[in-house]
Amino acid sequence: MILFKKRFIEPILSGQKTQTRRTGKKRWNVGSVHQARLSYYSKPFARLRILDVRRERVGDISEADAKAEGVGSVEEFVKLWPEINGDWDPDLDIWVVEFEVVS
């Protein structure tokens, strides 16, 4: 299971959002399929196949990666980060999870 904010349902379903950046332990393996949900108890809105998982600093996000995150720019991503993950620290090591929607 991977949890997302409501604002990302449509970008995920339309294929616009194909990456997510996460803190904590690695919980995904390439090729595995996970339910996308808004909460632990909500109904899944999609099933996601993991295409790639890599480690990087959150501040290393590129413009292309920001678009794959479902936002318009790196600047927009930096503004969004604290709403979801707390303070912005460009040196924070995170997991980049690339995915595709599967039926």
Summary of the structure (lengths in Angstrom):
residues: 103
radius of gyration: 12.8
end to end distance: 15.5
largest distance: 36.3
contacts: 261
relative contact order: 0.29
helix: 28%
strand: 32%
